[in-house]
Amino acid sequence: MIQVRPIYVICVREFIKFFREKSRLLGTLARPVLWLFVVGNGMNSLIKPHVGFSYLQFIFPGMIGMTILFSSIFSSISIVWDREFGFMKEMLVAPISRMSIVVGKAISGTFISVAQAVIILILTPFLGIHLTIMQFIEVVAVAVLVSFCITSLGILIAARLTSFDGFNIIMNFLVMPMLFLSGAMYPVTSMPPALRHLTQINPLTYGVDAFKHVLLRNATPPLGPEFSLSRDLFIVTAISIIMLTLAALSFRKKE
Amino acid sequence: MPIIEVQNLSKQFKTLKAVDGISFSVNEGEVFGFLGPNGAGKTTTINILCTLLSPTGGSAEIAGYDCAKNPDEVRTAIGLIFQDTTLDAGLTAYENLKFHAYLYNLDRRLTERRIDEMLGVMELQSRKHDLIKTFSGGMKRRLEIARGLLHYPRVLFLDEPTIGLDPQTRNTIWDFIDTLRKKEKITVFMTTHYMEEAENCDRIAIIDHGRIIAEGTPARLKGTMQGDIIHLVTADNEVASEEVLESFNITARRENGGLLLETERGEEFIPKLIHALSVRTLSVSLKKPTLNDVFLRLTGRTIRDEGLQNGKEITREFVRSHRRAQR
């Protein structure tokens, strides 16, 4: 069902391409860096939460979430490029299972997202955020789960997208709302009930919440984590498995 | 013993019957051509044979394995070259081949040697570590053929292998395919709508509207024609057509503002023809029958080189550059 060599080579291909296309690395890193250095610092002077940490520190867990969100979606959307440029056919006619293709894409997407999250973490001293070694390890561990979850979601979408015309729709109607309704930039607890419900079905909400557990240890709602860490991790893992299974199924379907 | 055995195969898309109960078999070592205009059902048939589509009726077997029931065995036994390139432009030639070797679980010690061997035959050795985006159309095609044969398939499928290439490159590609066919002792199943290419096949099947309307060696198919073909343009084709029927008992077919007549010993027929016509003759030409004429007689249409494929290429090219610009 799941074959190791195809998964390995699918991952290697993604890594080669990721490092070869410098613009992609730069693009996904520029966004959080802009937010943290420019917006974060700008807002810092305006908003002073009375809880002992700055706005910049408040949005930091959210920015890790944002980095993972964009990177993971971008990685999985590569399936649409592959299909459009014909390379997907090379994989589809090979004697490998559809699940291997999906798992290969999910693992490579996860690795690339985690790598970008780690780069953001390395930049933290320049922001005045100091992490302990333990926190660093915990963030990476949570990043693996969240990246896997969002990549799986992206693969499910990509499996159903027939052309890249749909890409902009996905960006505007799914990815941006997911970011805004995740508590990454502002607390969501005080939102109107309709929006509150949307935040609760957003997988990124639980991812960002888990990052807040690790990075804003002493904070309490509305600025700190809202759910328990175990609940966050359970939901993220459950969503990953569901998405990945659905994605493999929609790949298997022949016309 | 046939290596491809297709029985009563059909494929129904929502309202369109793309393949309508076709049967044929291909013997080991043969070059079998599938000939037909765009939209005749060639690609649908290939997609069923290579397990990308499941048939709605009938069966297809390759090397003894059922395409619908044992897809993995079938996939290992075949190599494919599609109409549109399926190479990763962001990888090198070597990386594309290595990726393929891993997907087909080719023995690790064998892989490097086989890659070099295939690149050597295709005369791409010097471009081994170059990115595909620097390759010309003909080079990409050659690399795809190298890749399609990398895992020692028994049948090589070529879906319009020379589409979009200039005539000179087209000939080179055929020379390469021919060399490899002898070297690797494989069976070739190809589709084309270039009649000249079909002449190289051992056997061809002509497909139109999802049905096989003729099958046999190129020579035999051409033998079904009466003899020579005369293309006649007169001041009044209507009248000329009636007169030809009256004087020679030949039914003329209309084509390109003229008439087509089939007759034996055309050279001797032309003077008689002009003598018998009361309307002014504008031009007369004589040619020996080609597969094109066979097709025209069977379907009433010529296989045109439609602009569709080129349009698609242009769109792709546009999208590619657009995508690059966006990043």
Interface residues (C-beta under 8 A of the other chain):
Chain A: Q3 R5 P6 Y8 V9 R13 I16 K17 R20 E21 S23 R24 G27 W81 E84 F85 G86 F87 K89 E90 M91 L92 V93 A94 P95 I96 F164 K254 E255
Chain B: F13 C50 T51 L52 L53 S54 P71 D72 E73 R75 T76 L80 F82 D84 T85 T86 L87 D88 A89 G90 L91 E95 K98 F99 H100 Y102 L103 Y104 N105 R316 V319 R320 R323 R327
